[in-house]
Amino acid sequence: MVIRQTMSTEDYLEAIALLANGGKPVTVTEISRFLGVKKPSVTHALRKLSAAGLVKHERYRDVTLSTEGAQMAQDVYRRHKALRQFLREILNVAPEVAEEDACRMEHFLSPVSLERLAKFLEFTLNSPHGEPEWLKGFSYYFEHGKRDEKLLARCRREDSGKG
């Protein structure tokens, strides 16, 4: 059976992977708690995921991801992490809002955009000179609704000295 990759499918796979990383057995109850859904919903989803070869699950037993399911879960989690980091560290969104938004957005980010976003974050956040000036300027702009005149003046002096 081929299963269409949906938001729900991705959420279940990601939840199973995250729970498995906790070192405890992954059960229907744990998945239910993690996702905030009822156990019958989890059981129904697991039947579909199992039929598609994405999880291994027998009634009243632990849940494990297949190789393909684990790969899909890893892809979803990479998108989630990149989006959460962008929202928190670049846009300065509150952690709980960034987490919630990343959960929604992760389902729609293409591999090309994910790669670009990951490289942007790596480049920006791992600067050998610390936080980039433009990011400081953006933070100031966001907080005050206008550009930082001191930063602008410093940039103008630096630009005029290059000629």
N, C-alpha and C positions, 0 to 999 in steps of 0.2 A: 504494500500500500504506500502510495506517495502522499505525503501530507504537505499542504500548502503552508509555507512559512508565514505565520501571522504574528501579530503582537502578542497574543495569548501564548502561542507556541514558544516564542522567544522568551517570554516572561517565565514560563514553567522551566525551560531548560536552564536559564540563568539562575533561577532560584535553586534548582537541584544542585547545580555546580557550586554555588556559594555555600549552601548547606553542607555539601560534601567536604568542602575545604575546611569546615569547622571541626572535622575529625570524628563526628558522631554519625551513626547510621541515618540515612535520609528516609523518613517515613511519610506516609500520607498526612499524618497529623502535623509533622514539622512543616511540610510544604503548605498545608492549609493555614497554619499560623503565620508563616513567612509572607504569604501572598494576601492574607486576609480574606480567604474564600472558604466556602464550606467543603467538608471532606468529600461529599458526593461529586462536587465539581472537580476536585483533584483526581478522584478515581476515574471519572469520565475522561479527563484529559490524558491521564496516564495510559488508558486503554488505547487511545488514538496514537499517542507518542510511541507506545510499545509496538503497535501494529505497523508503524512507519519505520521501526528499527532504530529509534532515537534514544529509547530508554529500555532498561531491563527491569521488569517488575512483575512479581507474582503476588496474588492476593495475600495480605497480611505479612508481606516481606518488605525488605528494604528496597529502595529505588536506586539504580545506578544508571549513569549515562553510557550509551554506546560510544564508540569512537567518533561516529558522525555527529551524535548528539553533543558530545563534549566539544567538538570543533565549533558547532553552531553556538553553543553557550559561550565559548571563549570569544567568538566574534562579537556577540551581543555585549559582553562585559567590556571588551576593549572600546567599543563605541560609547558605552555608558561612562566609563572612566574618563575618556577624552572630553566628552561633553561636560561632565561634572567639573572637571578641572578647568576648562575654559570658562564656564559660568562663574565658578568661585574665584579663580585667580586672575582672570583677565577682566571679567565684567563685574566682579565683586558682589555677586549675588549671594544672599544668605544661604548657609549650608543646607538647610532643610528644603528651601525652594529650589536650589541647584539640584539636589538629589531627585526631587519630584519631577522637575523639568527634564533632567537627563533621562529619566525612566520613560518619559513620553517621546522624547526626540530620538532616542537610540534606535528606534524601529525604522526610521526614515533616512538615516544617514548612509550614503553610498560608500563603497570601499574607496573610491577616489577622494571624496570629501573627507573621509576619516584619515586617510594618509596625509592629506594637506593639513588638516587640523592638528594631527599628532606632530608633524614637522614644525608647524607654527608654534605650538606649545613648547616643544623642545628648544627651538631657536630662541624664543622669547624668555622662557623661564630659566634657561641655563646659560644666561649671558655671563661671560667672564668678568664683566664690570658691574654685576649686580642688576637691580631692577632698571630696565631701560627708561630713559627720560620720557619718551612718549607715553609709556604706561603710567608714570607718575603724573604726567600732564592730563591723561585721561581720567585718572582717579580724582584729581583736583576738579576737573570739569564736571564730572558726575556729582561730586559733593557740593560744588558751589554754583553750578549752572553757567560758568564762564571759564575762559582760559586763565591759567596762572600767568600773570604779567611778569613776574620775576623769571619764570622759566622761559617765557617768550623772549624777554630781553637777553637772557643768557644765550639762547639759540641764535638770536640775531647777531650778537657779538662774535660768536664762534663762526657763523657763516661769513661775516664781513672780513674776518681775519684769514680766510682761505683764499682770497682773491689774489 
